[in-house]
């Protein structure tokens, strides 16, 4: 291509566009069968191994993510883990058992500070708060959705550079380090260490834009395997809590998505809507619209409810890697929270718009 | 101000120029305007690159502009007017930013990909709103959120610790 002396801006743009077109043709032909006819073999010889290696690392990383989720769900285990955020460390016990006759049971119990217990029994999560003599019950018709597996994993690779990075040791077990590096600043980085044989995540870290840990979960002691034991996943407050206050939240339309009438004018790149429903929140009488967006790894929840009598000021707070933004919008109170940077949470809150329809 | 504009365009005589020069020297406000006029001129001619921070600040503040479109029980028409004017002002800011940053014939075409019309991922939280540690008032929302987060899918019930965490810095322990 010769550069003409009379060539102006359009011409330069054309040249650049031409180069881009060539590049994209090259890239698209990469997976196709016509590679040999169009492109010099020597160029491929240089680039192919690099691309193949990156692809292999990504496939490997994604496979480990799948393995981790499966292990968390199917494995019997019990152990102690520390939750570290800001300058605080909290120690808890966790036990997970699957009944071969059917049923998944999990128990989380804090070991320091005020006693807390969280019990999962299939489709129900119950939180016991003994000091407040309160029980919070989250009930739903189907367990854990969105299912991370298998389809949304492709979205993960669009939003994160997924790779495996060496071995480490946590709670006495060898583990594989899996790294999710965000492709932009709308999300945080993640690093997991998955037990080599089972894939159980022994450590999970969330990293800030500056690669500083925001939050970390890590086992300090762990026992895997063993047979189903109902006692290990039963609440110690089951009997005592009979006369406690019970805050039960209900998901009215259950798994059927509801049209809340709310939508985003600027949905952050890489995030898609997972679900939209009408529900109640424990301890609150009013119905709340709940919309969830996710990029495959992080999720952001939007709660919209009528404005309480005393209009709250807008506020920004955080709990570990979760940022929480509260903002009154006209006659509504909007609460947006998720394990993403504050800017992402705020962008979602600030671009919320009522499009009408059902819901009010 | 007209005179200064003419002076900048080289339309004043030697005598008149001398007069304006004295004015600008004495009047701080005029002096400031003189600087601003030159800055605008430079930017429009593409002789001066705006700092990266400027571009980011404009883009960061765009998402934060209150383009509020929400239903209201009363006073709907007044609200719509407000919302539309807010949108209009945001658009105007975006347009000015666009012209200042990108209407530059010397700029290389790839820069167009960084148009400020799409909020860039670099958006930082508003400086006026500092983030404070959660005081536990949001725990019910955290618990409600956790069920839908893929992190629960990967790590299991452990992530619920966020919603029952005993860390309440305001109350102490």
Interface residues (C-beta under 8 A of the other chain):
Chain A: X9 X12 X13 X16 X17 X65 X68 X69 X72 X73 X81 X83 X85 X86 X88 X90 X92 X94 X96 X106 X107 X108 X110 X112 X113 X114 X116 X118 X120 X125 X127 X129 X136 X138 X140 X144 X145 X146 X147 X148 X149 X152 X184 X185 X186 X192 X201 X204 X217 X247 X249 X261 X265 X266 X269 X274 X275 X279 X281 X282 X283 X284 X290 X292 X294 X296 X297 X298 X299 X301 X303 X314 X315 X316 X317 X318 X319 X320 X322 X323 X324 X329 X330 X331 X332 X335 X337 X338 X339 X341 X342 X343 X346 X347 X350 X351 X352 X353 X354 X356 X360
Chain B: X60 X63 X64 X65 X66 X67 X68 X69 X70 X71 X72 X73 X79 X105 X108 X109 X110 X119 X121 X122 X123 X124 X125 X126 X129 X130 X131 X132 X133 X134 X135 X138 X140 X141 X142 X143 X144 X145 X147 X148 X149 X150 X151 X152 X153 X154 X155 X156 X157 X158 X159 X160 X161 X162 X163 X164 X165 X166 X167 X173
